[in-house]
């Protein structure tokens, strides 16, 4: 009877060559992913405004933090600009997805809102027209958004939201809460969507804070719990006299508390009280 020979094993040189090839492929994949993340971060940061408008009695500040794990880049943004009637327009939002396409789409929405605001200063109309524009482009992405108009004559904040998380308000006497205003669907979902507008006259000094869900929601922190935390932070800060920049920094600590995997953005409007009305019903 002949004895079978054991199967020959690969030589050490063959094993080393295979290991070297697999290592090179893995390194190439990591470098490609890193390049995509770097590109998305650059796109996102370059598309965010370098500054925000303000008015006497209104101070503004913002913060942005990329995704905590450093691998996924989303489409969060904030913006502020002077509208054609002299009022100020502010927007904050979050594009679905975490990649270069989401970051680029964010830029399109941000500038699209500015373009639409040339024809109308009504926040509901701005969101409705921007929504129809995005639907017409027929992309497989959508975005949540809040658009705010600050009227420096009547000292009003007018806001409308498209599927976005609530803003947070506070006054200098320590009161605070979530602006649970009626809203509409996210942008880019359904044509002809309408967005109700909520108007607030600023009779007391305080703050109006816009944020994205990355600030208040994380793997182990539900959205409601994160929102409650921000409400407390903003209320305490407003009562203590914190300025806009201090409030923005303090609110962003909530994102660290949630260990957020999404990116996060905060936009703070720190306002004085409205001036007493004059005899013609306008503020002085």
C-alpha positions as CSV (number, residue, x, y, z in Angstrom):
1,X,0.0,0.0,0.0
2,X,1.3,3.4,-1.0
3,X,1.2,6.2,1.6
4,X,-0.4,9.5,0.7
5,X,1.9,12.5,0.8
6,X,0.6,15.4,3.0
7,X,-0.5,18.5,1.0
8,X,2.3,20.9,0.5
9,X,2.1,24.1,2.5
10,X,2.9,27.5,1.2
11,X,6.4,28.6,1.7
12,X,7.2,31.4,4.1
13,X,8.0,33.7,1.2
14,X,4.6,33.1,-0.3
15,X,2.9,33.8,2.9
16,X,4.8,37.1,3.4
17,X,4.0,38.1,-0.2
18,X,0.3,37.5,0.3
19,X,0.3,39.4,3.6
20,X,2.2,42.3,2.0
21,X,-0.4,42.4,-0.8
22,X,-3.4,42.4,1.6
23,X,-1.8,45.0,3.8
24,X,-1.2,47.3,0.8
25,X,-4.8,46.9,-0.3
26,X,-6.1,47.7,3.2
27,X,-3.9,50.8,3.4
28,X,-5.1,51.9,0.0
29,X,-8.8,51.5,1.2
30,X,-8.1,53.5,4.4
31,X,-6.3,56.2,2.4
32,X,-9.2,56.5,0.0
33,X,-11.7,56.7,2.8
34,X,-9.6,59.3,4.6
35,X,-9.4,61.4,1.3
36,X,-13.2,61.3,1.0
37,X,-13.6,62.4,4.6
38,X,-11.0,65.2,4.2
39,X,-12.8,66.4,1.0
40,X,-16.2,66.4,2.7
41,X,-14.8,68.3,5.7
42,X,-13.3,70.9,3.4
43,X,-16.5,71.2,1.4
44,X,-18.5,71.6,4.5
45,X,-16.3,74.1,6.3
46,X,-15.8,76.2,3.2
47,X,-19.5,76.4,2.5
48,X,-20.3,77.6,6.0
49,X,-20.3,81.4,6.5
50,X,-17.2,83.2,7.8
51,X,-19.4,85.5,9.8
52,X,-22.9,86.3,10.8
53,X,-24.9,89.6,10.6
54,X,-25.9,91.5,13.8
55,X,-27.8,94.6,14.7
56,X,-27.7,96.9,17.7
57,X,-29.4,94.9,20.4
58,X,-28.8,91.6,18.6
59,X,-25.6,89.5,18.9
60,X,-25.1,86.3,17.0
61,X,-22.7,83.3,17.3
62,X,-22.5,79.8,15.9
63,X,-20.6,76.5,16.4
64,X,-20.1,73.5,14.2
65,X,-18.6,70.1,15.2
66,X,-18.0,67.2,12.8
67,X,-19.1,63.7,13.5
68,X,-17.6,62.4,16.7
69,X,-16.1,59.2,15.2
70,X,-14.4,61.2,12.4
71,X,-15.5,58.8,9.7
72,X,-18.9,60.1,8.6
73,X,-19.4,63.7,7.5
74,X,-22.9,64.9,7.3
75,X,-24.7,67.9,5.8
76,X,-25.3,70.2,8.8
77,X,-25.2,73.9,8.1
78,X,-26.0,77.3,9.5
79,X,-26.2,80.7,7.7
80,X,-27.1,84.3,8.2
81,X,-27.5,87.2,5.8
82,X,-29.1,90.6,5.3
83,X,-32.4,90.4,3.4
84,X,-33.5,93.0,0.8
85,X,-35.7,94.9,3.3
86,X,-33.0,95.2,5.8
87,X,-34.2,92.4,8.1
88,X,-31.9,89.5,8.8
89,X,-32.4,85.9,7.6
90,X,-31.0,82.9,9.4
91,X,-31.1,79.2,8.5
92,X,-30.0,76.0,10.0
93,X,-30.4,72.5,8.7
94,X,-29.3,68.9,8.2
95,X,-29.0,67.0,4.9
96,X,-29.8,63.3,4.9
97,X,-26.7,61.2,4.5
98,X,-23.0,61.3,5.5
99,X,-20.7,61.7,2.6
100,X,-19.3,64.1,0.0
101,X,-22.6,64.3,-1.8
102,X,-24.5,65.3,1.4
103,X,-21.9,68.1,2.0
104,X,-22.2,69.4,-1.5
105,X,-26.0,69.2,-1.4
106,X,-25.9,71.2,1.8
107,X,-24.1,74.0,-0.1
108,X,-26.8,74.0,-2.8
109,X,-29.6,74.3,-0.2
110,X,-27.9,77.1,1.7
111,X,-27.3,79.2,-1.4
112,X,-30.7,78.2,-2.8
113,X,-32.4,79.7,0.4
114,X,-30.5,82.9,-0.1
115,X,-31.6,83.1,-3.7
116,X,-35.2,82.5,-2.9
117,X,-35.1,85.1,-0.1
118,X,-34.4,87.8,-2.7
119,X,-38.1,87.5,-3.8
120,X,-39.7,87.1,-0.4
121,X,-38.8,87.7,3.2
122,X,-41.6,85.5,4.6
123,X,-40.0,82.4,6.1
124,X,-42.8,80.1,5.1
125,X,-42.7,81.3,1.5
126,X,-38.9,80.9,1.5
127,X,-39.1,77.3,2.6
128,X,-41.9,76.5,0.2
129,X,-40.2,77.8,-2.8
130,X,-36.9,76.3,-1.8
131,X,-38.7,72.9,-1.4
132,X,-40.2,73.1,-4.9
133,X,-36.8,74.0,-6.3
134,X,-35.2,70.9,-4.6
135,X,-38.0,68.6,-5.7
136,X,-37.6,69.7,-9.3
137,X,-33.9,68.7,-9.2
138,X,-35.0,65.1,-8.5
139,X,-32.2,64.2,-6.1
140,X,-32.5,61.2,-3.7
141,X,-31.7,63.4,-0.8
142,X,-33.8,65.6,1.5
143,X,-33.0,68.1,4.3
144,X,-34.6,69.3,7.5
145,X,-34.4,73.1,8.0
146,X,-35.5,76.0,10.1
147,X,-35.6,79.5,8.5
148,X,-35.8,82.6,10.8
149,X,-36.4,86.3,9.9
150,X,-35.3,88.8,12.5
151,X,-37.2,92.1,12.1
152,X,-35.1,94.9,13.7
153,X,-37.9,97.5,13.3
154,X,-40.7,95.7,15.1
155,X,-38.3,93.5,17.1
156,X,-39.9,90.3,15.9
157,X,-38.6,86.8,15.2
158,X,-40.6,85.0,12.5
159,X,-39.8,81.3,12.0
160,X,-40.8,78.3,9.9
161,X,-39.5,74.8,10.0
162,X,-39.3,71.9,7.6
163,X,-39.1,68.7,9.6
164,X,-36.4,70.2,11.8
165,X,-35.9,69.8,15.6
166,X,-37.4,72.6,17.7
167,X,-35.5,75.8,18.5
168,X,-34.9,76.7,22.1
169,X,-35.9,80.1,23.7
170,X,-35.0,81.7,27.0
171,X,-35.5,85.1,28.7
172,X,-33.2,86.8,31.2
173,X,-35.6,86.0,34.1
174,X,-34.7,82.3,33.8
175,X,-37.7,81.1,31.8
176,X,-36.9,78.8,28.9
177,X,-38.5,76.2,26.6
178,X,-38.7,74.5,23.2
179,X,-40.4,76.3,20.3
180,X,-42.7,73.5,19.4
181,X,-44.1,75.3,16.4
182,X,-46.2,73.7,13.7
183,X,-44.1,72.7,10.7
184,X,-44.0,71.0,7.4
185,X,-42.2,68.1,5.7
186,X,-38.5,68.2,5.1
187,X,-37.3,70.0,2.0
188,X,-37.1,67.9,-1.2
189,X,-39.8,65.4,-0.3
190,X,-43.1,66.6,-1.7
191,X,-43.9,69.5,-4.1
192,X,-46.4,72.2,-3.0
193,X,-45.7,71.8,0.7
194,X,-46.6,74.8,2.9
195,X,-44.8,75.9,6.0
196,X,-46.7,77.8,8.8
197,X,-44.9,80.9,10.2
198,X,-44.8,81.6,14.0
199,X,-44.2,85.2,15.1
200,X,-42.7,86.3,18.4
201,X,-42.3,89.8,19.6
202,X,-39.3,90.1,21.9
203,X,-40.7,91.9,24.9
204,X,-37.9,90.6,27.2
205,X,-34.1,90.2,26.7
206,X,-33.1,86.6,26.0
207,X,-31.9,84.1,23.4
208,X,-33.3,82.2,20.5
209,X,-31.2,79.1,19.8
210,X,-31.3,77.0,16.6
211,X,-29.6,73.6,16.5
212,X,-29.3,70.3,14.7
213,X,-30.2,66.9,16.1
214,X,-26.5,66.0,16.5
215,X,-26.5,68.4,19.5
216,X,-29.3,66.6,21.3
217,X,-29.3,63.0,20.2
218,X,-26.8,60.2,20.5
219,X,-26.4,56.5,20.8
220,X,-27.6,56.4,24.4
221,X,-29.3,59.8,24.7
222,X,-32.9,60.1,23.2
223,X,-33.8,63.4,21.5
224,X,-36.2,64.5,24.2
225,X,-33.6,64.1,26.9
226,X,-31.0,66.0,25.0
227,X,-33.4,68.8,24.2
228,X,-34.3,69.1,27.9
229,X,-30.6,69.5,28.7
230,X,-30.2,72.3,26.1
231,X,-33.3,74.0,27.5
232,X,-31.8,74.1,30.9
233,X,-28.4,75.2,29.6
234,X,-29.9,78.1,27.6
235,X,-32.2,79.2,30.4
236,X,-29.3,79.2,33.0
237,X,-27.0,81.0,30.6
238,X,-29.6,83.7,29.6
239,X,-30.4,84.3,33.3
240,X,-26.7,84.6,34.1
241,X,-26.1,87.2,31.4
242,X,-24.0,85.0,29.1
243,X,-23.3,86.5,25.7
244,X,-24.0,84.9,22.3
245,X,-20.6,83.3,22.0
246,X,-20.7,81.9,25.5
247,X,-24.1,80.4,25.0
248,X,-23.1,78.8,21.7
249,X,-20.1,77.2,23.4
250,X,-22.2,76.0,26.3
251,X,-24.9,74.5,24.1
252,X,-22.2,72.6,22.1
253,X,-21.1,70.9,25.3
254,X,-24.5,69.1,25.1
255,X,-23.2,67.4,21.9
256,X,-20.2,66.1,23.8
257,X,-22.6,64.7,26.5
258,X,-24.5,62.7,23.9
259,X,-21.4,61.3,22.3
260,X,-22.9,62.3,19.0
261,X,-22.1,60.2,15.9
262,X,-23.7,62.8,13.6
263,X,-22.2,66.3,13.0
264,X,-23.7,69.1,15.1
265,X,-24.4,72.8,14.6
266,X,-25.6,75.6,16.9
267,X,-26.8,79.1,16.0
268,X,-27.5,81.6,18.8
269,X,-29.5,84.9,18.5
270,X,-28.9,86.8,21.7
271,X,-31.3,89.8,21.8
272,X,-32.3,92.7,24.0
273,X,-35.9,93.6,24.8
274,X,-38.0,95.5,22.3
275,X,-38.0,99.3,22.8
276,X,-41.2,100.8,24.0
277,X,-43.7,101.6,21.2
278,X,-44.0,105.1,20.0
279,X,-47.3,106.9,19.5
280,X,-47.7,105.5,16.0
281,X,-47.4,102.0,17.2
282,X,-43.9,101.5,15.9
283,X,-40.9,100.9,18.1
284,X,-38.6,103.9,18.7
